[in-house]
Amino acid sequence: MSEGDFEQLVADALDAIPEALGRRMDNVAVTVEDWPTAEQIGGRSGTLLGLYEGVALTRRSPLSYGGAMPDRITIFKGPISRLARDDADLVRLVTTTVVHEVAHHFGISDARLTELGWA
């Protein structure tokens, strides 16, 4: 799949987030990279499909967060493409990964995402 087509899948997944939630996303940039760096993997086990780096909305305050650089959500094309069995599975993996990382922006833990079926 081309880079542009993959980026469109990510954009489609973001567009599918309910408008009320999308409006609450604040100071976060979503990007696509081919593969995670060693620093991004940071000793994690398993395959890294996406990564949220920043301060979750639930942990921000006007005194501690003013003037901060944008949080980052990175979606990794290589690992997702390698895991996908077909085009439909690719769409499912991209959507699940985007929702998972956006949920971290809202302060939802991995444990809770597993309970909700978004891990």
Buried (B, 14 or more C-beta within 10 A) or exposed (E): BEEEEBBEBBBEBBEEBEEEEEEEBEBBEBEBBEEBEEEBBEEEEEEBBBBBBBBBBEEBEEEEBEEEEEBBBBBBBBBBBEEBEEEEEBBBBBBBBBBBBBBBBEEBEEEEBEEEEBE
